[in-house]
Amino acid sequence: MTTDLVDRVRRRLAREGTGATALAEAVRAEANGIAGHQELLETLRMVRHEFVGAGPLEPLLADPDVTDVLVTAPTEVWVEGAEGLRKTEVAFADEDAVRRLAQRLATTAGRRLDDAQPFADGWIPGPHGRVRLHAVLPPLAPDGTCLSLRVLRPAKHDLAELQRLGTFGATGASVLRAIVAARLAFLVTGGTGAGKSTLLSALLGAVPPTERIVCVEDAGELHPSHPQFVRLVARPPNVEGVGEVTLRELVRQALRMRPDRLVVGEVRGREVCELLAALNTGHEGGSGTLHANSPNEVPARLEALAALGGLSRDAVHSQVAAAIRVVLHMVRGPDNTRRLAEIAVVRRGGDGLQVLTAWQDGIWTEHGPALRTLLPGDPGGKRC
């Protein structure tokens, strides 16, 4: 009876519209045959899941340890968190319930999701941080609607907290502070979920409070403890395909805002051309994150992204060698711990751009002096 009641409430709202009291009035109007309070409460719970927030997934998104919520079938709801990927007890009534939730969330994100447009990707604002939505409908997903929600929680840890968590040691923290103090432009690299944004946010918190940081982001993850941190967030196109504001456009706007340090939260497209140009025109101490499995992959990744903006390989190598001085590489261990694995220096070599590991797993390498000569004082001995 409860499922049938929810269907009747849905049809009534479709006929009469929604408003401040429409949902409650629809439940009262359609609940005449309910036997008792327990069934009414269950109906209200189902109605809330049907029309408000992320429905039955809302408690999972509220868990601060959860980074991803994945639905592959009505009874297959998984989460990624501190303990890795695990199945939950959450379940949907049927495939139609999953599809309705996916379509409602897509509408919230300003996206179309139906048989004519069977997949959608967008951002959903919420009380737990911005949520990235991806949904695919049958027949593209033949086993049922697939729904992926990634929670981008604000990165708020400072360097002292990351040191306490074991991301790096005491001398490693000194090296990172020296990189910030020397105003060296750097990239934080690593795979998905490796802790790139967390480390970048902590480093920005170590910037002197007299300096103005202007940050361009796609998702608004960075929340450093800094009095002059200004954030610009890109905007996707609306359901009609207009109104988009790209990272590349925002980088240009950021240059007009008198930044002492220019930051791109994630370098993922042709905006790398504007960033490199800015860092080569007196904007020292800039930074960003970049998806790469090792520091050695950085040249190829930057070449591919800059090619989207029309830069040749030689031009990219020249600009990167002049603009970026250091690469900080984060890795995620099998136990879901995040650690700073490598610090590398960037320079122009005979055959192109070179990224040389100066420090690895707490030990200076043969290229260590190339980094230490760039830093004020001597931030460490053999171990970091």
VENWOQUI-V444342 format. One record per backbone hydrogen bond with DSSP energy under -0.5 kcal/mol. NH is the residue of the N-H (numbers start at 0). CO is the residue of the C=O. E is the energy in kcal/mol with one decimal. If there is no record, write none. Layout:
BEGIN
NH:CO:E
NH:CO:E
END
This chain:
BEGIN
4:0:-2.4
5:1:-2.4
6:2:-1.9
7:3:-2.0
8:4:-2.6
9:5:-2.4
10:6:-2.2
11:7:-2.3
12:8:-2.4
13:9:-2.0
14:10:-1.7
15:11:-3.0
16:12:-2.2
22:18:-0.5
24:20:-2.4
25:21:-2.4
26:22:-2.1
27:23:-2.3
28:24:-2.5
29:25:-1.9
30:26:-0.9
30:27:-0.6
33:30:-1.7
39:35:-1.6
40:36:-2.9
41:37:-2.2
42:38:-2.3
43:39:-2.6
44:40:-2.2
45:41:-2.3
46:42:-2.9
47:43:-2.4
48:44:-2.4
49:45:-1.8
50:46:-1.8
51:47:-2.8
54:51:-1.7
56:53:-1.9
57:54:-1.9
60:56:-2.0
61:57:-1.7
62:58:-0.6
62:59:-0.8
65:62:-1.7
66:79:-3.1
67:79:-1.4
68:148:-2.8
69:77:-3.1
70:146:-3.1
71:69:-0.5
71:75:-2.3
72:75:-0.9
75:72:-1.7
76:74:-0.6
77:69:-3.3
77:75:-0.5
78:85:-2.6
79:67:-2.3
80:83:-1.1
83:80:-1.9
85:78:-2.5
87:76:-2.9
91:73:-3.0
97:93:-1.3
98:94:-2.4
99:95:-2.7
100:96:-2.0
101:97:-2.5
102:98:-2.5
103:99:-2.4
104:100:-2.7
105:101:-2.1
106:102:-2.0
107:103:-2.0
108:104:-1.8
109:106:-1.5
110:105:-3.3
113:116:-1.5
119:134:-2.1
121:132:-2.1
123:130:-3.0
128:125:-1.2
129:151:-0.8
130:123:-2.6
131:149:-3.0
132:121:-3.4
132:130:-0.6
133:147:-2.0
134:119:-2.2
135:145:-2.3
136:117:-3.2
139:136:-0.9
140:136:-1.0
141:139:-0.7
143:140:-2.2
145:135:-2.5
146:70:-2.4
147:133:-3.1
148:68:-2.8
149:131:-2.2
150:66:-2.5
150:148:-0.5
151:129:-3.1
151:149:-0.6
152:150:-1.1
154:220:-2.9
155:153:-0.8
161:157:-2.3
162:158:-2.3
163:159:-2.0
164:160:-1.9
165:162:-1.1
166:161:-2.5
168:383:-0.8
171:383:-1.9
172:168:-2.1
173:169:-1.5
174:170:-2.1
175:171:-2.3
176:172:-2.4
177:173:-2.0
178:174:-2.0
179:175:-2.0
180:176:-2.6
181:177:-2.2
182:179:-1.4
183:178:-1.9
185:285:-1.9
186:325:-1.9
187:287:-2.6
188:186:-0.6
188:327:-3.0
189:289:-0.9
193:190:-1.7
198:194:-2.2
199:195:-2.6
200:196:-2.6
201:197:-1.9
202:198:-2.4
203:199:-2.3
204:200:-1.6
205:201:-0.6
205:202:-1.0
206:203:-1.4
210:207:-2.1
212:210:-0.5
212:227:-2.8
213:211:-0.5
213:260:-2.4
214:212:-0.5
214:229:-3.4
215:262:-3.0
216:214:-0.5
216:231:-2.8
222:154:-1.5
225:223:-1.6
228:225:-0.8
229:212:-3.0
229:227:-0.6
231:214:-3.0
233:216:-2.7
234:244:-2.0
237:241:-3.1
240:237:-2.5
244:234:-3.0
249:245:-1.9
250:246:-2.4
251:247:-1.4
252:248:-1.8
253:249:-2.8
254:250:-1.6
255:251:-0.5
255:252:-1.2
256:253:-1.7
259:211:-2.6
260:211:-1.9
262:213:-2.4
263:286:-2.1
264:215:-3.2
264:262:-0.6
266:288:-3.2
267:265:-0.8
271:268:-1.8
272:269:-1.8
273:269:-0.6
274:270:-2.2
275:271:-2.6
276:272:-2.2
277:273:-2.4
278:274:-2.5
279:275:-1.2
280:277:-1.7
282:277:-1.3
283:281:-1.5
284:182:-1.1
285:282:-0.7
286:261:-1.7
287:185:-0.9
288:263:-1.0
289:187:-2.2
291:189:-1.3
291:289:-0.5
296:293:-1.5
297:294:-1.6
300:296:-2.3
301:297:-2.7
302:298:-2.4
303:299:-2.2
304:300:-2.1
305:301:-2.8
306:302:-1.8
307:303:-0.7
307:304:-0.8
308:304:-0.5
308:305:-1.0
309:306:-1.2
310:305:-2.1
315:311:-2.4
316:312:-2.6
317:313:-2.2
318:314:-2.4
319:315:-3.0
320:316:-2.3
321:317:-1.5
322:318:-1.7
323:319:-2.6
324:184:-2.4
325:184:-1.7
326:343:-2.6
327:186:-3.0
328:326:-0.6
328:341:-2.8
329:188:-2.9
329:327:-0.6
330:338:-2.3
332:330:-0.5
332:336:-3.1
335:332:-2.0
338:330:-2.1
339:166:-2.9
340:328:-2.2
340:338:-0.8
341:328:-1.4
342:358:-2.3
343:326:-2.9
344:355:-2.7
345:324:-1.9
346:353:-2.5
348:346:-0.5
348:351:-3.5
351:348:-1.0
353:346:-3.2
355:344:-2.6
355:353:-0.5
356:354:-0.5
357:342:-2.5
358:342:-1.8
359:362:-2.7
360:340:-2.6
362:359:-1.7
363:381:-1.5
364:357:-2.5
366:356:-0.6
367:364:-2.0
369:366:-0.9
370:366:-0.8
370:367:-1.1
371:367:-2.5
372:368:-1.9
373:370:-1.7
374:370:-0.5
374:371:-0.7
380:382:-0.6
383:361:-2.1
END
